[in-house]
Amino acid sequence: MTNLRTDRLILRPWRESDLAPWAAMNADPEVREYFPGLLTREQSDSSVARFQAGLDERGWGWWAVEVVATGEFIGFTGLDPVDADMPFTGVEAGWRLARPAWGHGYATEAARAALAFGFDDLGLAEILAVTAVGNLRSQAVMRRLGMTRDPADDFDDPGVPEGPLRRSVLYRLRACTEAQA
């Protein structure tokens, strides 16, 4: 399994000690503002099991993110194949950080490492990112990464119930432009 490292962060496998802070993040209404709801502890633990299974199976996926200086778990970032029910295919980059980790550039830094791995190690031609149309913070990260959006690609996420969170935006980054990010 591949671990990734930046100047300030380690993207690594999940640990038992990550479960409680991950569950707290998933129970935080601010962190989950652009998701259909909060997660129970059981749902949160189940997501970690799925994430770790993906890492074990492929050697890449949704990595836990740790701050090098403190050893603190702050969330996740990584790459994952797009769900089969989506109106597009490919590999998606994503991130979710605990509220105290916002505003430090960690999401962009961790995502850059995941993108570099996707392009350099996996040989991907393109990496996608998706968020709810109202999630301007994540869209700002996507733009900082050099990703671009074509409004014609916007879609209604089939995994989200009817309502304001269903309309989603799709950002793209092609391998030839990754170095410019």
Secondary structure as the mmCIF struct_conf table of DSSP 4:
data_model
#
loop_
_struct_conf.conf_type_id
_struct_conf.id
_struct_conf.beg_label_comp_id
_struct_conf.beg_label_asym_id
_struct_conf.beg_label_seq_id
_struct_conf.end_label_comp_id
_struct_conf.end_label_asym_id
_struct_conf.end_label_seq_id
STRN STRN1 LEU A 4 ARG A 5
BEND BEND1 ASP A 7 ARG A 8
STRN STRN2 LEU A 9 ARG A 12
HELX_RH_3T_P HELX_RH_3T_P1 GLU A 16 ASP A 18
HELX_RH_AL_P HELX_RH_AL_P1 LEU A 19 ASN A 26
TURN_TY1_P TURN_TY1_P1 ALA A 27 ALA A 27
TURN_TY1_P TURN_TY1_P2 PRO A 29 TYR A 34
BEND BEND2 PHE A 35 GLY A 37
HELX_RH_AL_P HELX_RH_AL_P2 ARG A 41 ARG A 58
BEND BEND3 GLY A 59 GLY A 59
BEND BEND4 GLY A 61 GLY A 61
STRN STRN3 TRP A 62 VAL A 67
TURN_TY1_P TURN_TY1_P3 VAL A 68 THR A 70
STRN STRN4 PHE A 73 PRO A 81
HELX_LH_PP_P HELX_LH_PP_P1 VAL A 82 ASP A 83
TURN_TY1_P TURN_TY1_P4 ALA A 84 ASP A 85
BEND BEND5 MET A 86 PHE A 88
BEND BEND6 GLY A 90 GLY A 90
STRN STRN5 VAL A 91 LEU A 97
HELX_RH_3T_P HELX_RH_3T_P2 ARG A 99 ALA A 101
TURN_TY1_P TURN_TY1_P5 TRP A 102 GLY A 103
BEND BEND7 HIS A 104 GLY A 105
HELX_RH_AL_P HELX_RH_AL_P3 TYR A 106 ALA A 116
HELX_RH_PI_P HELX_RH_PI_P1 PHE A 117 ASP A 121
BEND BEND8 LEU A 122 LEU A 122
BEND BEND9 ALA A 125 ALA A 125
STRN STRN6 GLU A 126 ALA A 132
TURN_TY1_P TURN_TY1_P6 VAL A 133 GLY A 134
HELX_RH_AL_P HELX_RH_AL_P4 LEU A 136 ARG A 144
TURN_TY1_P TURN_TY1_P7 LEU A 145 GLY A 146
STRN STRN7 THR A 148 ARG A 149
HELX_RH_3T_P HELX_RH_3T_P3 PRO A 151 ASP A 153
STRN STRN8 PHE A 155 ASP A 156
TURN_TY1_P TURN_TY1_P8 PRO A 158 GLY A 159
BEND BEND10 VAL A 160 VAL A 160
BEND BEND11 GLU A 162 GLY A 163
TURN_TY1_P TURN_TY1_P9 PRO A 164 ARG A 166
STRN STRN9 ARG A 167 ARG A 174
HELX_RH_AL_P HELX_RH_AL_P5 ALA A 175 GLU A 178
TURN_TY1_P TURN_TY1_P10 ALA A 179 GLN A 180
#
